């Protein structure tokens, strides 16, 4: 499957993280109900409308995208499996997404049943389930329900191996070390760190702390990283600052465990798809074509077994 035109010298792209939503077909509380003033990119009112396959194709049309991974878009939690069903209908009509990361809570009595329901759909490769996290560094939650230290959460998490699912990990940077502990406990579960570990604090001290967490995670060979979402709440998208983040992440994880991902349409609050991809190409070109091929499509194809 080729979504867009590919020139002979183009390096194809598998977008390892994007979202779609149809507000008439499902309920998305964060888009339709309560507005979240503390959203990590600030004002997101422009996202509160449909983002359908044709919108994604319009955003990406100038780029050689050959496949995608759809990550759950916080559809109402009583519609978790309905989102997966809808995405398979989209794939049947449009040829993408080529892999689906669905949602399930790990600390609820129905965890295994929800995982089994997702597993009935052939494109589901993993689960994104956000653990309970502290609002700022230095605040311990210990084994509170829903945290990565909660025995019930860990029991549910362990079921991913039974179903052959990976975990999409999305936590603030001060929880990266906690996630490394989980990764070490379950070495047979593949983990994809979302959004480059959210290096929100770009001060030197903040970056030192972020790198320390990233290094802890990278010691676990089952953890990969998505080079995505470098946007900040109160600042424009800055090439030089973000280049530093990208190259640091690659240095820590290695070319073999890094994947390009757009986080569209959310990242569109700060940057267009074309500028994002062109910026990433420019950052990565000194690493050589083999590295670009791995980061832009080969690694995602391997990790998520993307249908293209």
C-alpha positions as CSV (number, residue, x, y, z in Angstrom):
1,X,0.0,0.0,0.0
2,X,1.3,3.4,-1.0
3,X,-0.7,6.3,0.4
4,X,1.3,9.0,-1.3
5,X,3.5,9.3,-4.4
6,X,7.0,8.0,-3.8
7,X,9.9,9.3,-6.0
8,X,12.7,6.9,-6.7
9,X,15.1,8.6,-4.4
10,X,12.6,9.3,-1.6
11,X,13.0,7.6,1.8
12,X,9.6,6.3,2.6
13,X,7.9,7.2,5.9
14,X,5.9,5.1,8.3
15,X,4.3,7.5,10.7
16,X,4.5,5.7,14.0
17,X,2.0,7.9,15.9
18,X,-1.0,9.8,14.7
19,X,-4.7,10.1,15.6
20,X,-8.0,10.2,13.8
21,X,-11.4,11.1,15.2
22,X,-15.0,11.4,13.9
23,X,-17.0,13.3,16.5
24,X,-20.2,12.1,15.0
25,X,-19.3,8.5,15.2
26,X,-17.8,8.4,18.7
27,X,-17.5,10.4,21.9
28,X,-14.2,12.1,22.8
29,X,-14.7,13.8,26.1
30,X,-11.5,15.9,25.9
31,X,-12.7,17.3,22.6
32,X,-16.4,17.5,23.2
33,X,-17.0,18.0,26.9
34,X,-14.7,19.5,29.5
35,X,-11.9,21.7,28.1
36,X,-8.6,21.1,29.8
37,X,-6.8,24.4,30.6
38,X,-3.7,22.5,31.6
39,X,-3.2,20.7,28.2
40,X,0.5,20.3,27.6
41,X,0.5,22.4,24.4
42,X,-1.8,25.1,25.7
43,X,-4.9,26.2,23.8
44,X,-6.1,23.3,21.7
45,X,-9.6,24.5,20.7
46,X,-8.6,24.2,17.0
47,X,-8.5,20.4,17.5
48,X,-12.1,20.2,18.6
49,X,-13.4,19.2,15.2
50,X,-13.2,16.1,13.1
51,X,-9.9,14.8,12.0
52,X,-10.7,12.2,9.4
53,X,-8.6,10.1,7.0
54,X,-8.9,12.7,4.3
55,X,-7.7,15.4,6.7
56,X,-4.6,13.3,7.5
57,X,-4.0,12.7,3.8
58,X,-4.3,16.4,3.1
59,X,-1.7,17.2,5.8
60,X,0.7,14.6,4.6
61,X,0.2,14.7,0.8
62,X,3.6,16.2,-0.1
63,X,5.4,13.5,1.9
64,X,6.3,9.9,1.0
65,X,4.1,8.3,3.7
66,X,3.6,4.6,3.0
67,X,2.0,3.5,6.2
68,X,0.9,4.6,9.7
69,X,0.3,3.6,13.3
70,X,-2.8,4.9,14.9
71,X,-2.6,5.5,18.6
72,X,-5.8,5.6,20.7
73,X,-7.2,9.1,20.8
74,X,-8.8,9.1,24.2
75,X,-12.2,8.1,22.9
76,X,-14.7,7.5,25.8
77,X,-13.5,4.6,27.8
78,X,-16.7,2.7,27.4
79,X,-16.0,2.9,23.6
80,X,-12.5,1.4,23.7
81,X,-13.2,-1.5,21.4
82,X,-15.6,0.6,19.3
83,X,-12.6,2.8,18.4
84,X,-10.7,-0.3,17.3
85,X,-13.6,-1.5,15.2
86,X,-14.0,2.0,13.6
87,X,-10.3,2.1,12.7
88,X,-10.5,-1.3,11.0
89,X,-13.4,0.1,8.9
90,X,-11.2,3.1,8.0
91,X,-8.4,0.7,7.0
92,X,-10.8,-1.3,4.8
93,X,-11.9,1.9,3.0
94,X,-8.6,3.9,2.9
95,X,-5.8,1.4,3.3
96,X,-4.5,2.9,6.5
97,X,-3.7,2.8,9.4
98,X,-1.5,-0.3,9.0
99,X,-1.3,-0.9,12.8
100,X,-3.5,0.1,15.8
101,X,-2.5,0.9,19.3
102,X,-5.7,0.5,21.3
103,X,-6.6,1.4,24.9
104,X,-7.3,-0.7,28.0
105,X,-6.9,0.0,31.7
106,X,-4.6,-2.3,33.5
107,X,-6.0,-2.0,37.0
108,X,-9.7,-2.9,36.3
109,X,-11.5,-6.2,36.6
110,X,-12.3,-6.3,32.9
111,X,-8.7,-5.8,31.7
112,X,-8.3,-9.3,30.3
113,X,-11.6,-9.2,28.6
114,X,-10.9,-5.8,26.9
115,X,-7.5,-7.1,25.8
116,X,-9.1,-10.2,24.3
117,X,-11.7,-8.0,22.5
118,X,-9.0,-5.9,20.9
119,X,-7.0,-9.0,20.0
120,X,-9.9,-10.2,17.8
121,X,-9.0,-7.4,15.4
122,X,-6.0,-8.2,13.2
123,X,-4.3,-4.7,13.1
124,X,-4.0,-4.3,16.9
125,X,-0.4,-4.4,17.9
126,X,-0.3,-2.8,21.3
127,X,-2.0,-0.9,24.0
128,X,-1.6,2.7,25.3
129,X,-2.7,3.0,28.9
130,X,-1.5,6.1,30.8
131,X,-0.5,5.3,34.4
132,X,-1.4,7.6,37.2
133,X,1.5,10.1,37.5
134,X,2.4,13.0,39.8
135,X,1.8,16.5,38.6
136,X,5.4,17.7,39.2
137,X,8.8,16.3,40.0
138,X,9.6,15.2,43.5
139,X,6.1,14.1,44.5
140,X,5.9,10.4,45.3
141,X,2.8,8.4,44.6
142,X,4.2,5.0,45.7
143,X,1.8,2.2,45.1
144,X,-1.4,4.3,44.7
145,X,-4.0,2.7,42.5
146,X,-3.2,3.0,38.8
147,X,0.4,3.9,39.2
148,X,3.3,1.9,37.9
149,X,3.9,0.6,41.4
150,X,0.4,-0.6,42.0
151,X,0.3,-4.5,42.2
152,X,-3.1,-4.5,40.4
153,X,-1.8,-2.4,37.6
154,X,1.3,-4.6,37.2
155,X,-0.9,-7.7,37.0
156,X,-2.9,-6.2,34.3
157,X,0.2,-5.0,32.5
158,X,1.7,-8.5,32.6
159,X,-1.2,-9.7,30.4
160,X,0.2,-7.8,27.4
161,X,2.7,-10.7,26.9
162,X,-0.2,-13.2,26.7
163,X,-1.7,-11.3,23.9
164,X,1.5,-10.4,22.1
165,X,0.9,-6.7,22.6
166,X,3.4,-3.9,23.1
167,X,2.9,-1.0,25.4
168,X,2.9,2.7,24.3
169,X,4.4,4.5,27.3
170,X,3.4,8.1,27.9
171,X,4.6,9.7,31.1
172,X,6.2,13.0,32.1
173,X,10.0,12.9,32.3
174,X,10.1,12.6,36.1
175,X,8.5,9.1,35.7
176,X,11.0,7.7,33.2
177,X,13.0,5.9,35.9
178,X,9.8,4.3,37.2
179,X,9.0,3.1,33.7
180,X,12.5,1.7,33.4
181,X,11.8,-0.5,36.5
182,X,8.6,-1.8,34.8
183,X,10.5,-2.5,31.6
184,X,13.1,-4.5,33.5
185,X,10.4,-6.6,35.2
186,X,8.8,-7.5,31.9
187,X,11.6,-8.0,29.3
188,X,9.4,-9.8,26.8
189,X,7.0,-6.9,26.4
190,X,8.0,-4.3,23.8
191,X,7.7,-0.7,25.0
192,X,7.5,2.4,22.8
193,X,8.2,5.6,24.7
194,X,5.9,8.3,23.3
195,X,7.0,11.8,22.4
196,X,10.8,11.5,23.2
197,X,10.0,11.4,26.9
198,X,8.6,14.9,27.0
199,X,11.6,17.1,27.5
200,X,9.5,20.1,28.6
201,X,12.1,21.7,30.8
202,X,14.8,23.0,28.3
203,X,17.0,24.5,31.0
204,X,20.4,22.8,31.4
205,X,19.3,21.2,34.7
206,X,16.0,20.1,33.1
207,X,17.8,18.5,30.2
208,X,20.2,16.8,32.5
209,X,17.3,15.3,34.4
210,X,15.6,14.2,31.1
211,X,18.7,12.6,29.8
212,X,19.2,10.7,33.1
213,X,15.7,9.2,32.8
214,X,16.2,8.4,29.1
215,X,19.5,6.6,29.9
216,X,17.7,4.5,32.6
217,X,15.1,3.5,30.1
218,X,17.6,2.8,27.3
219,X,19.4,0.3,29.4
220,X,16.3,-1.9,28.9
221,X,16.6,-3.4,25.4
222,X,12.8,-3.9,25.1
223,X,12.3,-0.1,25.1
224,X,12.2,1.9,21.9
225,X,11.5,5.6,21.5
226,X,9.4,7.7,19.2
227,X,11.0,10.9,18.0
228,X,7.9,13.0,18.2
229,X,6.2,15.9,19.8
230,X,8.8,18.4,20.6
231,X,6.2,21.2,21.1
232,X,6.2,23.3,24.2
233,X,3.3,25.0,25.9
234,X,4.6,28.6,25.8
235,X,7.1,28.6,23.0
236,X,7.2,28.3,19.2
237,X,8.7,25.2,17.6
238,X,12.5,25.8,17.5
239,X,14.7,23.9,15.1
240,X,18.0,24.2,16.9
241,X,16.5,23.4,20.3
242,X,14.6,20.4,19.0
243,X,17.6,19.2,16.9
244,X,19.5,18.9,20.2
245,X,16.7,16.8,21.7
246,X,16.5,14.5,18.6
247,X,20.3,13.9,18.4
248,X,20.5,13.3,22.2
249,X,17.7,10.7,22.0
250,X,19.4,8.9,19.1
251,X,22.7,9.0,21.0
252,X,21.1,7.4,24.0
253,X,18.9,4.8,22.4
254,X,20.8,4.1,19.2
255,X,19.6,4.4,15.6
256,X,18.1,0.9,15.8
257,X,15.5,1.8,18.5
258,X,14.3,5.2,17.3
259,X,11.2,5.8,15.2
260,X,9.8,8.9,13.5
261,X,6.3,9.8,14.6
262,X,4.3,12.9,13.9
263,X,1.6,13.0,16.7
264,X,-0.7,14.7,14.2
265,X,-3.0,16.5,14.4
266,X,-1.9,17.5,17.9
267,X,1.6,18.5,16.8
268,X,-0.1,20.7,14.2
269,X,-0.8,23.2,17.0
270,X,2.9,24.1,16.6
271,X,4.1,23.0,13.2
272,X,2.9,21.8,9.8
273,X,3.5,18.2,8.7
274,X,5.8,19.3,5.9
275,X,8.0,21.5,8.1
276,X,8.2,18.8,10.7
277,X,9.3,16.1,8.2
278,X,11.7,18.4,6.4
279,X,13.2,19.5,9.7
280,X,13.7,15.9,10.8
281,X,15.4,15.0,7.5
282,X,17.7,17.9,7.8
283,X,18.6,16.9,11.4
284,X,19.2,13.3,10.5
285,X,20.9,13.6,7.1
286,X,24.4,13.7,8.6
287,X,23.8,10.2,10.0
288,X,23.6,8.7,6.5
289,X,20.9,7.1,4.4
290,X,20.8,3.8,6.3
291,X,20.0,5.7,9.6
292,X,17.3,7.7,7.9
293,X,15.7,4.5,6.5
294,X,15.7,2.9,9.9
295,X,14.3,5.9,11.7
296,X,11.7,6.9,9.1
297,X,10.3,3.5,8.3
298,X,12.2,0.3,8.9
299,X,12.1,0.4,12.7
300,X,8.4,1.2,12.9
301,X,7.7,-1.5,10.4
302,X,9.6,-4.0,12.6
303,X,8.2,-2.9,16.0
304,X,4.6,-2.6,15.0
305,X,4.5,-5.1,12.1
306,X,2.9,-2.4,10.0
307,X,0.8,-3.5,7.1
308,X,1.9,-1.5,4.0
